[in-house]
Amino acid sequence: MEECTVSKAQDVVTSMLAKTSAIGQDAVNKAKAFDEKHRLTASASEKVISFDRRVGLTDKLTVGISVVNEKVKYVDQRLHVSDKTMAAIFAAERKLNDTGSAVKTSRYVSAGTAWLNGAFSKVAKAGQDAGTKTREKFHLAVSNLTCKGTFFFFLVCGC
């Protein structure tokens, strides 16, 4: 009984995912065609490039970034921030290694790990099954969209 309910739930979810993906793909394709027809992206890009050439924004940003980088290097050399940070990281790493060794030998951790591994395997199997069903239904939904000519039919009929 429980497996039947899970199977029906998977069937509903995979159908919804497939139909939503097909509609989304159709909308993206139509948006791309609209953009290409009206050259919206190309026009916006041309305007940004033109503005950048007039104002010199890219050059100004490049110079500003270089100045900031030089200041950071100067402060780091003066205060040895990088060296101190690396020393702190190495000390923390040593502590983690010591803690990790203690955790590895714990029987409770081993038992919990085995239980989690089993649970993750079951979830992964269910996900794989749902993914396979969704992929099959997606291809069916896409072919229905292309055969029917419009996604409104798809929405009304729930096919």
N, C-alpha and C positions, 0 to 999 in steps of 0.2 A: 504493500500500500504506500509506504513512504517513498520507495523508489519511483513509483508511478507519479506521485505528486512532484517529486524532484524533476522527473523527466518532463512533465507538463510545464513546470516553471521554466526549465531550460528552454523548452520549445517556444514559449511565449517570449522570453527575453531574447533569444537568438533571432526570432522573427522581427521583433521591434528594432534590434540593432541593425539587422540587415536592411530593413526598409528605411530606417533613418539614414544609414550610410548611403544608400542609393539616392535618396532625395538630396542629401548633402552634396554628393558628387555631381548630380545633375545641376544643382544651384551653382556650384563652383564653375562648372563648364560654361554655363550661361553667363556668369559674371565675367569670366575671361573673354568670352566672345564679345560681350558688350564693351569691355575695356579696350579690346583690340579695335573694334569698330569706331569708337569715339576717341581713341588715343588719350585716355585720361592719365594713365600712368606715365606715358611718354611725355605728355605735355607738362605734367607736374615735375618730372625729372629735368626737363629742359629749363623750366623756370628756376628751379633750385640751383642748377649749374650756372645760369646767367647771373643770379643774385650773388652767388659765391665769387664769380669772376669780378663783379662790380665792387663788392665790399672787401674781398680778399680774406674771407672768414677762415678758410682752411689754412692759409699761411699764418694768420694771427694765432690760431689754435696750436699750430705746430710749434711756433716760437714760444708760446706760453707753456706748453707741455715740456719743452726742452729746459726752460728756466726752472720750472718746478722740479724736474728730475735732477738738475744740478744742485739745487738747494737740498733736496733729500739726500743726495750723495754726501754733501758737505756735512750735514747734521749727523749722518750715520758714521762718517769717518771721525768726527769730533767726539761723539758720545758712545761709539762702538755698539750701537743698537743691534746690528745684525749678529755680532759675536755673542752678546748677552742673550739674545733670543734663541740662537742655536744651542747655547749651553743649557738653557731652560728646557728646550725641547728634548735634548739628549737625556737630561735628568728624569723628565716625565716618561720618556720611553723606557728607561731602565725600571722605573716603578711599575709600569704596565707589564713589562716582561715578567717581573717577579710575581705580580698578581695573577697573570695568565698562567704561570706554572702551577700556582696553588689551585686555581680553578680547574685546570685540566685533570688533576688527580682526584677531584671530588666525585664520589659515586652518585651523589644527587644530581650533579650537573650531567653526568653520563646518562642517567635514567631520563632526565628532562629532555636531553638532546635527542634521545631515541624516540621519545613520544612526539616531540615537535617534528622530527623528520618524517614520521608516519603521517602526522596531520598535514604537513606540507605536501607530501606525495599525493594524498587524497584530493587536496585542493587543486594541485597542479593537474591531476587527471581530469577533474571536473572542468577546469578551465580549458584544457585542451579539447575536451569533447564539445564544450560550448563554442569554442573558437571554430572548430571544424563545421559545426552546424551553422554558425553565423556566416561563415565564408560561403557555404553552399547556398544559403538563403539570400545572401547579398547578390550573388551572381544571378540567381533567379529573379530577384527584384529588379536588377539592372536590365535584364533581358525583357522583363515585363514593361519597364519604363520605355525602352527603345521600341518595343513592339506596339505599345498602345499610343505612343506619340506624345503623351503629356503626363505629368505626374499628378494632375488633378484626378484623373481616373483612378490612379493608385491610391490617393487619399480617400476618395469617396467609397470605393469598393473594398478597400483594405486588403487588396490582393498582394 
